[in-house]
Amino acid sequence: MGLLHWIALIFAGGFAAPFLHRRLGDRTGFLLAVLPFGAFVHFCTLVPAVAAGGSLRWEFPWAPSLGISLSFFVDGLSLLFLLVISLVGTFIVLYAAGYLHGKTTLGRFYLALLLFMGSMLGLVASDNIILLFIFWELTSISSFLLIGYYHEQESSRASALQALLVTGAGGLAMLAGLILLGNAAGTYEISRMLAMPAGTISALPGFLPIFILVLLGAFTKSAQFPFHFWLPNAMAAPAPVSAFLHSATMVKAGVFLLARLHPAFGDYALWTPVVGSVGAVTMLTGVFLAMHQSDLKRILAYTTLAVLGTLTMLLGIGTELAIKACMTYLLAHALYKAALFMTSGTIDHETGTRDVAVLSGLGSKMPFTATAALIGALSMAGIPLLIGFVSKEYFYKALLDAPGPGVLWEVIGVGASVLMGALAIVTGIRPFFGRFRETPKHAHEGPWTMWIGPIILGAAALKFGIFPGWVGTHLIGPAAGSILGEPAFEANLKLWHGFNTALFLSILTVVLAVGVYLIAPRWRSASQPLYKGLASVGPESAYGRILDGILVVARWQTGILQNGKLRNYVLTVGGFLVLLVIWVLPKNPVVLDFDRMIPPSILGVTVCVLMIIAAVATCFVQSRFTAILTLGVVGLGVAVLFFLFSAPDLAMTQILVETLTVVLFVLAFYRLPLLREFSSRAVKIRDALLAAGFGLVMTMLVLIAFHFETIATPISEYMSANSLPMANGRNVVNVILVDFRALDTLGEITVLAIAALGVFAMLKLRPNKP
Amino acid sequence: MNTLILNTTCRVIMGLLLVFSVFLLLRGHNLPGGGFSGGLVAASSFSLFALGYGVEAARRLLRIHPCTLIGIGLVVALVSAVVAPVWDLPFFTGLWDKNPLPVVGKLGTPLLFDTGVYIVVLGVVLQLVFSFSEEEPEKN
């Protein structure tokens, strides 16, 4: 079984989950955890080949005419993500079995979770940028469902919607950017873009809009400033979701995209200033805001923001050291943050509170959770023997080595790390030590499913921290190599670098972190005014205002255009069409080509005269029923005309539609009151003018279309000629409907279906139905 | 509306119309007809029955809820589209059985697609007719 089979299996498992849950109940998780774990094992077997500088590629044509193919590409960068997603995913599936134990909607939860996992795996393995976008949007939608899992809570729904709107808007911008990029580069395949000589892509004409649009996508997804606010609000989700989406995976999709495009975009003049500074601002915003939280989960959310900022900043700096540091940091963060989110969820689940001011002395009550959280916190703080230490060393080295505002990088880097260290103490150490305090629920250890994941992730952090060599050559090196465009890049990760500036800074960081932790309450009260002031002008309030504004505009235009009166709709649509056609008319002269027209027959003229009489009569009759009948005459006249011009299919359909329309009209009119109010004279004149204009415009359109036949070969000739040989049918109309233009027909019947459902909803589901 | 003449004739006509609708569907690829007109004819036959015997009776005769029919039709149409990709051909490529069957004629994915259209049209029209005629007139 290959990579794609595993991804497909995970999707399939998702769709099977609700059914499995009905049969197996809470045990579903054990079965489903096999899928990501199997995928993880499979990805491990790919490591040697990729570490040797190789890459894998699969391609299946999908819509070749649009340059869209199902093409997948796995190199060092993808593989690192694949491994992290599948490993953390395995533990999340297990964890959810404990955390959401007994919930009847667990099956639905697994559906969304596995959909998300599959999309995320697909995203990082995509080669085609349109395919990448599709997976990108799938992660947005599935995360919307996951964040809003507690959908009975208003705040939960609002948070889910906020995340969807922010990332969805960014996704749309990104789609525009990717299409521009694909057109400008001449290929939609990332691997081909990366194979171009350095500097080709960023020197393309019109690269600036591509750059801005793609970055908007990456920044919204990875919650970069000023789009960061959705991430902490997404903490309304259950703990397993936060641990998966908001630590290891989804929010890193933006970082992944930046890393993926780095070889093509990285040499652009604006790359380092924009990406680097946005990352730096996000990092500082994250740690600053985290200091003001007391909810365990929100603290973790804000530190995640800070890490996302750090990763983005390192990608922005873009030197060899920075890329290496970025990948190490990413791996370290995925290991400790997923573990800490899970342990915080366990604390919440088993004690009933997440308030750090209340939690104390839980260590003896929940020993496994405490161990895992402690390892996670030490890694987060960058204490030696854990991978967090290694990543922080490289982070400092990269900053020391970074071009640009030299010492400023250092100051903000160390500053952020100090606060991060203090927050690590708050989230992973303090709740477990000290005197035990009574909690809302009787505190006890969670089931094994809830601590096995954090423990194993902690063990991995410890193993990679003590022996960073293997992970350096097999995971970090290839990943950094893909970003740098050098597949054979060597990343010699070492625990010990001798006494140097980075080590000195690390020691300083730890000392300062403990200091900050001790003065944290005073710090908070001192900076409270600043925090409050920023909150009132921050991007989140702007989001609220924009949302309100959109609603106001929507209500206003709905009131004008969609006021529920059919005659106004007809008026608007008809009037707008007339204006549009009149606008383009000067470019398309109307030619009266009498020679090519079929001479009028007596029957044809008679039918037309009858239709005109019936149409005029419709306007003057006094009852609805007569109006239906006279309109029916017009419709049947059209059918006769179709017959005369040898279009039996159209004629037949027209007659059938006429018949059924009359039936529907009768049924609908049955319950309308009698016509009492008739239009005023002015309204009648307006309507008459519009109707005349509409008729005139349609006539002109027909004449123009008729004239075009003399300039270009009409498509109908191709259809008639190929109907039998290519599509096996002699009825061209039908062949067009079911073969040549089958996709259109599929769209049309879907519209029909939606219209029918709309009628059903309007008539049957009215809330005030008697 | 409960009249002897309508009730008697509508049974006969309904059967004829239904047969005719299938006939239209099957011949559509070569001669005038097709899923859309076939579906409309089938829908009018049920509408006629509803006029004669009432909507409840028509619903019972149909057995399936029109909304379900719409769903089935869409799925059938979609299935006909994804047959080709199984053999590495583009989405919606028409595949035909070379040997025509007696009465039915040649079978192929476009015919299946047309059948989907037939079912959707039948479902949509009946949904409209049934919903409109079931609603009690509002007494002001």
Boltz contact constraints between the chains, C-beta under 6 A:
constraints:
  - contact:
      token1: [A, 648]
      token2: [B, 32]
      max_distance: 6.0
  - contact:
      token1: [A, 649]
      token2: [B, 32]
      max_distance: 6.0
  - contact:
      token1: [A, 652]
      token2: [B, 32]
      max_distance: 6.0
  - contact:
      token1: [A, 652]
      token2: [B, 37]
      max_distance: 6.0
  - contact:
      token1: [A, 653]
      token2: [B, 37]
      max_distance: 6.0
  - contact:
      token1: [A, 656]
      token2: [B, 37]
      max_distance: 6.0
  - contact:
      token1: [A, 656]
      token2: [B, 40]
      max_distance: 6.0
  - contact:
      token1: [A, 660]
      token2: [B, 44]
      max_distance: 6.0
  - contact:
      token1: [A, 660]
      token2: [B, 125]
      max_distance: 6.0
  - contact:
      token1: [A, 663]
      token2: [B, 47]
      max_distance: 6.0
  - contact:
      token1: [A, 667]
      token2: [B, 132]
      max_distance: 6.0
  - contact:
      token1: [A, 667]
      token2: [B, 133]
      max_distance: 6.0
  - contact:
      token1: [A, 668]
      token2: [B, 132]
      max_distance: 6.0
  - contact:
      token1: [A, 671]
      token2: [B, 137]
      max_distance: 6.0
  - contact:
      token1: [A, 727]
      token2: [B, 94]
      max_distance: 6.0
  - contact:
      token1: [A, 728]
      token2: [B, 96]
      max_distance: 6.0
  - contact:
      token1: [A, 729]
      token2: [B, 29]
      max_distance: 6.0
  - contact:
      token1: [A, 729]
      token2: [B, 30]
      max_distance: 6.0
  - contact:
      token1: [A, 730]
      token2: [B, 30]
      max_distance: 6.0
  - contact:
      token1: [A, 731]
      token2: [B, 29]
      max_distance: 6.0
  - contact:
      token1: [A, 731]
      token2: [B, 30]
      max_distance: 6.0
  - contact:
      token1: [A, 731]
      token2: [B, 31]
      max_distance: 6.0
  - contact:
      token1: [A, 734]
      token2: [B, 28]
      max_distance: 6.0
  - contact:
      token1: [A, 734]
      token2: [B, 29]
      max_distance: 6.0
  - contact:
      token1: [A, 734]
      token2: [B, 34]
      max_distance: 6.0
  - contact:
      token1: [A, 738]
      token2: [B, 110]
      max_distance: 6.0
  - contact:
      token1: [A, 738]
      token2: [B, 113]
      max_distance: 6.0
  - contact:
      token1: [A, 738]
      token2: [B, 114]
      max_distance: 6.0
  - contact:
      token1: [A, 739]
      token2: [B, 94]
      max_distance: 6.0
  - contact:
      token1: [A, 739]
      token2: [B, 110]
      max_distance: 6.0
  - contact:
      token1: [A, 742]
      token2: [B, 92]
      max_distance: 6.0
  - contact:
      token1: [A, 742]
      token2: [B, 113]
      max_distance: 6.0
  - contact:
      token1: [A, 746]
      token2: [B, 77]
      max_distance: 6.0
  - contact:
      token1: [A, 749]
      token2: [B, 117]
      max_distance: 6.0
  - contact:
      token1: [A, 749]
      token2: [B, 120]
      max_distance: 6.0
  - contact:
      token1: [A, 752]
      token2: [B, 124]
      max_distance: 6.0
  - contact:
      token1: [A, 753]
      token2: [B, 70]
      max_distance: 6.0
  - contact:
      token1: [A, 753]
      token2: [B, 74]
      max_distance: 6.0
  - contact:
      token1: [A, 753]
      token2: [B, 120]
      max_distance: 6.0
  - contact:
      token1: [A, 756]
      token2: [B, 124]
      max_distance: 6.0
  - contact:
      token1: [A, 756]
      token2: [B, 127]
      max_distance: 6.0
  - contact:
      token1: [A, 759]
      token2: [B, 128]
      max_distance: 6.0
  - contact:
      token1: [A, 759]
      token2: [B, 131]
      max_distance: 6.0
  - contact:
      token1: [A, 760]
      token2: [B, 127]
      max_distance: 6.0
  - contact:
      token1: [A, 760]
      token2: [B, 131]
      max_distance: 6.0
  - contact:
      token1: [A, 763]
      token2: [B, 131]
      max_distance: 6.0
  - contact:
      token1: [A, 763]
      token2: [B, 135]
      max_distance: 6.0
